[in-house]
Structures are given as structure tokens and as C-alpha cells.
Amino acid sequence: MSFEMKPEIKVVLEKIRFVDRYKKLSENFRGNPNDLNDRLEDYDIEKVNEIFKRLGYVSTFDKKEKFFKVGVIDNSPNYMIWFNIILEYGMTEFIWVVYHNDEVRLGSPWSVYSRLLINP
């Protein structure tokens, strides 16, 4: 099954230099995969929510799907934007969710968008 990026999404991601920013974040926060002490294996949900709060974001934890829903923006009648953040297996995965006029426009992990922009 192939996944195609909507042309208007591609234009926006290219305009904000998404791939460059994604690579920089990945390089800056890449740990040593062989160092088990460098992994966040267990975390306290309340402590993570407190960190998001200190950073200025509202967050909730979805116990069923095991992700944090962070930063709902509902000040626009046409858009809702947030991140689902998964902390699992010592890794962090960002899933960007964007609804426009009640239609999902984005809803995949950042790694998917970077791959589609690098190798369409």
C-alpha cells in the first residue's frame, strides 16, 4: 500500500524546511542505541504531563493507545492541530495531527513525512 502526500501539504512542509529541521532534531537528540542507560524505559505519566504544562502546553494521556495528546489549538474555526507523542522503547515518536474543516490533513509520524519528501 503506497501513501501519497497531498500536494498542498508537501508545499507547506518544503516551505518550512521540514526535512532539514527533522534531521537536525534527530541528530541533536540521537542517543547511543547500545547504551541501555541512555534510554527512557519507564516514565511517570503525571510527571510527563507536568513537563508539558511547564512548557506551556495542555496534555492528556490516552491510556488505551498509550500516547500523550499535546497542544490542541482550537482558536480557528477551520483548523485543529495537535501532537500525539509516544514515549516507548526508549524512543520518542511525534505524530502531527491536523484537521481542516473536520477532514484529517495530517496524521502520521514525522518519519513518514521526511521519507516522503526525501524519496517520494
N, C-alpha and C positions, 0 to 999 in steps of 0.2 A: 504494500500500500504506500503510495507516494503522498507526500504532504507538500502542498504549494502555498507559498506566502502570497497574500493578497498584494497586488501592485502598490496600493496606497500605503500599506504597512512597510513594504520594502523601501519606498522613497523616504519615509519618516526615519526609519532606522539608519539608513545611509546618511541622511542629513545630520543626525546626532552622532555620527561616527560610532555606532553601537559596537561593531566588531573591535575597533581599537580600544574602546573602553572596557569591553568584556575581557579582552586579552590582558589588559593592564591589571584589572582586578584579579584575574586568575593568577597572574604572575606574582602580584603583591601578597596574595594570601595562600599561595600554594605551600602546603606543608611537606614534610618528608613522609611519603607513603609507607616507608619501612619503620618509622618511629611511632610505635603504638602509644607512647606517652604524649604525642603531639596531636591526639585525636579527641574530639569531644564525643565520648561514647554515651554518657548519661547526662541529662540536664534536668533541672527543676523548672517545670512549666511556669510557675509563678515568678521565678527569678528572670526567666527569659521575657515574660510579659512586662516585668518591671523595667528591664533594659530598654525595651521598645518605648515604654512610657517616658522614660528619661530622655530618649532621643526625640520625643515629640509625636510619637505615633500611637494610635489606638490599635490594640491587637487582641485577637481571640484565638483560642486553640481548638481545632476540630479534632476531638478525641477519636472519632471513627476513622478519619483519613490521616490523622497524625501530622497535621501541618498547622502553622500559625498563619492566620489571615491578618495582614498588616496594612494599615494606611488606606482605609476606604475613603475615597474622595467623592462626595455626593453634592458638591456645590454647583454642579452643572446639570441642567435638565436633560442633557443628551448623553452624558458620559458617567460611567462608574469605573474607577481604576483602583486596583489594589495588588498586593503581592501575596502569594501563598509561599511561605518559606518552610522548607522541610529540613530538619536537623536530624540526620540519621546516618549511621555507619561512619561517623567521624567526618561527614561532609555536609555542606550546606547547598541546597538547591533552591534557586529562585524561579518562581513561576509567575509570570506577569499576566494579570487578568485585566482585560479592558472590554467593557460593554459600551456600544454606541447605539442609541435608540433601541435598547433591550436586545441587541444582537451581539454575540461574542465576536470580538475583533481579534483579540489575542488571548491565548490561554494555554501556552506551552512553556516548558522550561527555557531559560535563556540559552542553554546549549543548543537547542533546536534552531533558534533564530540565527545564532552565529554560524552554525553549519550551513544553513540555507543561504546565508549571504556570502560565505566563503566559497561554497561549492554547490551552486543551485541545481 
